[in-house]
Amino acid sequence: MNVKSFAGKGFLVVALAATLGSSTLTAATAGAWSGDRDEYGQFVGDAGVLDYQVHLPTGYDPSSPTPIMVALHGCGMTGYGINSMKDTTRFDVVANEEDFIVVYPTQTFDRSPQLCWNAIEPAHQRRGSGEPALIAGVTESVIAKYNGDRSNVHVSGASSGAGLAVAMAVTYPDVFATVTSTAGGEYSYDKAQHDLDRVTPDYTASLAVAEMGDRARYVPLLVVQGDRDDVVRPVMAERLTAQWLAIGDALGEPASMIESARVEGQDKYPYTYTRYGDEGGRPSAIESYLVEGMGHVWPGPGTGLFTDAAGIDASRVSWQFAEAHTTPI
């Protein structure tokens, strides 16, 4: 996934303004009031420091374990400032309706001048180090502070954030119940990017299984991809799906295509929905949406530089997929 090329297309000024406006927040709260609210935190660990925002839904009850969605922005974006993952996805709206917590980590310039996440680099593909350690640390902090439902924690991402979301499913399969990749690529894509014919998804799947180690668990995957995306090409979604099928085979949970259908809607892009699983009635192992005519965006009704309302509502689809799966604890 060539996230570096995406980051360089003039969006750095916007990201700079957003970061300067929001990165000084630490463990302060946005205030106490009825209804939904946002609070802010900062995780400090061996891998560094990471600021984040927590959205608590309207029906939040601290005495009851609450599901969590961790949402990872793409290049040239922030978690909760200008051109944010928060505004792009409007996950808050879905969270208020469905009663789950949303967590928006935000990248820093010292780790990436383009505000990309760095899961394409080997240093950020291992448990206990780099950005996976930071995201896991934020997630554990939110679970502890807000009584998060440990069996119902999910991660989704856009572009470079999708790459990191996939890496989180590999490095912390004991933490995340599902992963959503919108315009993202496979784990360890850096091994394949210069020779896609020779380095197969089966090979990168073997690297993923090795990284999982004795924590290995099949994390269900949702893939959202535009067929006009010239930054993360559709072949990336195909490779990610193939990699995840190979991981399932290696873990003794093989899946095959159950259904595939083209769907048309009024004033919306057509899309092909595909579901992979088994005939035993278990929730889907993989679901994918290939959206015709859509570029490098998060589809849905959000606002920001990288949205397209003519696509599916990826945030609602992501949560619908997530709520069908939990992690054994």
N, C-alpha and C positions, 0 to 999 in steps of 0.2 A: 504494500500500500504506500504510494508515494505521497505521504502526508506533507512532506516538505514543500512540494510544488504547490499544493493547495494553500499553504500558509503564506506564500509570498505574493498573493495577488491583491495587495493594497489594503489589507484588513488590519494591519498592525496598529495603525493610528487609533482606530476604534477600540481595539483591545487594550492599548496603552491607557486610554482615557478611562476605560472600565476598571482596569486594575488599580490605577492610582486612586480611583474613587472608592474602592471597596476593600482593598487588601489590608487596611489597617484594623479591620474588625477582629476582635479576639473573642473572649468568652462572654461578651455582652449579649443582652437579649434585645429584641426589637420592641419590647414592651409587653405588658400583660393586658389583654383585652379579650372579650368574649369572641367566639368564633375562631376561625383559623388564624394562625400567626406564624411569623418567621423568627427564628433565633439563629445565632451565629456562634461558631466555635473555631478553635484552632488546635490541631493535633501536632504534637511535637514528639518525634521519635528518632531512633538512630539513623533513619533514612532522610531526615529533614523535617521541615515544617509545612503544614498544609492547612489553609483556611477553607472553611465550608459554611454553607447555610443549611439549616434544617427547616423544612416546612411542616408544621403540625396541622393536621386537617381539622375541619370544623368539629367533628365528633371525637377528637382525641381525648382519651381517658387514660391518665398515667397509671391507673391501677390495673389496666387490662393490656396484655401484650399486643403490640400493634405491628402489622407488616411494614416493611421498609423497601423503598426503591432508591438505589444509588444511581444518579444520572450524571454521566461524564460528557462534558462538552467536547467540541472539535477544535481544530486550529482556528486562530483568530477570534476566539470566543472566550467567555468567562463562565463561571458557574452561575453567578447571580448579579453581575453588573450590567454594563451596556452590552448589547448583542450577546445575551446570556443563554445558557441552556434552560434556565428557568422560563424565560419569555418565549424561547424557540419552541419548547415542547408543551408548555402549559400543563405540565404534569400536576401542578397545584390544583387545577380545576378537577382533574380526574381523582386526585387524592381526596379532595373534599367530598366528592360523591361516594367514593368507595372506601374511605377511612384507612388510608395508609400514609406513612411518613415519607417525604421525599428529601434526599440529601444531595446537595449540589457542591461538590468540591471544585476548587478553582486553581488552575495552574499558575505558576509564577514565572517571571522572566528569567530568573537565574537557571531554571531547569530547561526552559525553551523560550528564546526570544520571540517566536511566533505563537507562543501559548499552546503548542501542541502537547499532547501526551506522547510518551516515548517508548511505547510497547514494541515498536519495531526494532528497538535496540536490545541486545542480549542482557544488558545490565538491568533491564526492566521487565524481565521475563521469568524471574525466580521468586519463590516464596521467601519472605523475610528480608527482602532488599528492594531498593529502588521504589518506583511508584506503586507496585503491588503492595509493598509493606505500608506505604502511606495510606492508600485507599482502605486496606484492611484495618489499619489503626483508626481511621475516621469511623469506619463502620462499627467496629467494636465499641468505640466511645459513644456513638449514638445509641446502640443497643443498650448499653449500660445506663446512660442518663435518662433515656426516654422509655424504658421498658419495652424495647423492641422484641418482636416475636422472632426468636432465633431460628425457628423452622421456616420462616417466611420472609427471607431477605433476598432481594433480587438486584441485578445490576444491568443497566442499559447504557449505550453510548452512541455517539455520532462521530463518524470519520475516525480521527485518531483516538477519540474517546471510545469508539466501538472496538478498536484494536486493543485498548487497555481493558475494556469490559471482557473481551474474550480471554485475555491473559489472566484476569481475575478468576474466571471460571476454571482455568487450568491450575493456577497457583493456590487458589483457596476454594476447592470444590466442596469443602466441608462448611463453608460460610454461605455461599450463594446458591439459591435454589434454582434460578434460571438466569440466562443471559440473553439480552437483545442486542444485535448488531445492526445498526443502520448505516449503510455506506461504509462498511468496514471489511477487514480481511482476516485471514487465518492466523493462528498462533505460530510464531517463529517464521513469519513471512520473509524476514530478512535472509533466511537460508535459501529461499526460492526465487526472490524477485529478479535475479539476473539470469535465471534459466528455468522458466516455468515448465518446460517440457521434461527436463531431467529430474528436477526436484519435485516429487509428487506430493499430493495431500496425504497419501499413506505414510510417507516419510515424516512429514511435519506432525502427523498424528502420533507417530511413535515417540517423537520428542515430547509431545504433550503428555502422553501416558507416563513416560519416564519422570517428568516433572511432578506429576500428581503423586507418584510413589505410593506409600501405604495409605494415603488419604483418597485414593482414586475413587471417583464417583462420576457417573454420567450426568452432566448438567444439561438439561434441556435447552435448546437454542432456538431463538426466533431471528430470522434474517429479513431485513427490509432493504431493497435495492432498486434504484432507478436504472432503466435500460439506456438512458441518455447521459449517464454519469461518466464524464470524461476525466475525472480525477481518480476515483476508485471505480474501475471498470467492472461491468457485470461478471466477468470471469472471476473476479475476486469473491463474489458471493457464491459462485459455483464451487470454487475451491474450498471455501469455508464449509459449505454443506458437505462436500466430499470428505473433508478432514473430520468433521463431526461424526459422519457415518462410520469412518474407519476407527475413531475412538470408541464408538459403541461396540463395534465388532471386537476390538481388543479387550474390552471390559466385560464381554459376555452378554451384551445387551444390543444385539443386532436390530436394525430398523430398516424398513423398506418403504417405498412410496405407497401410501394408502389412497391418496386422492390428489388430483391436480385439475384445476378448472380455471378458465378465463372468466373474469367478472367485469361487467360494464355497469356504470352508474351515470345518472344525469349530472352533467357539469363536472365530472370527475374523470381522472385518467383511468383507463382500463388497467387491470392487473391480473397476473396469474398467481393464484394461491395454491401452494403445494404443501402437503402434510406427509410426514414420515413417522412410522411407528410400527406396531405389530398388531396382530389380530386378537390379542388378548384383552383388549379394552382399556389398556393403560393410556394415560394422557400422552399426547404427541411428544415424540423425542425431538423432532425438528419441525418447524413451520416456516414457510418463506412466502414473501410477497415480492414479486418482480413487477414493478410499476412502469407501464409504458409511457414514454414521453417525459419522464421525470429525471432531473439532473442530480447534482450533488447537494442534497438538501435533507432536512428532517421534514417529512410530509405531515400536514395537518394545519390547524387554524392558528398556530402561533405567530409571533412577530419577531423580526430580526432579519439578518442578511441571508440566512440559509434556510428559508422555509418555503413551502409551496402548498397552498390550501387546496389545490386540485388533486393532491395525492390522498392516500388513506390517512386516517388519523392514527399516526404511529404510536402515540402515547396511550391511547385507549386500547389499541391492539396489543401493545406491549403488556399492559396490565391484565387484559383478558387472558393472555398466554400465561403470565406469571401466576395468577390466582388459581390456576389449575394444578400447580406444582408446589410441593414443600420439600424441605430437606429433612431426612431422618436425623433425630437428635437423641 
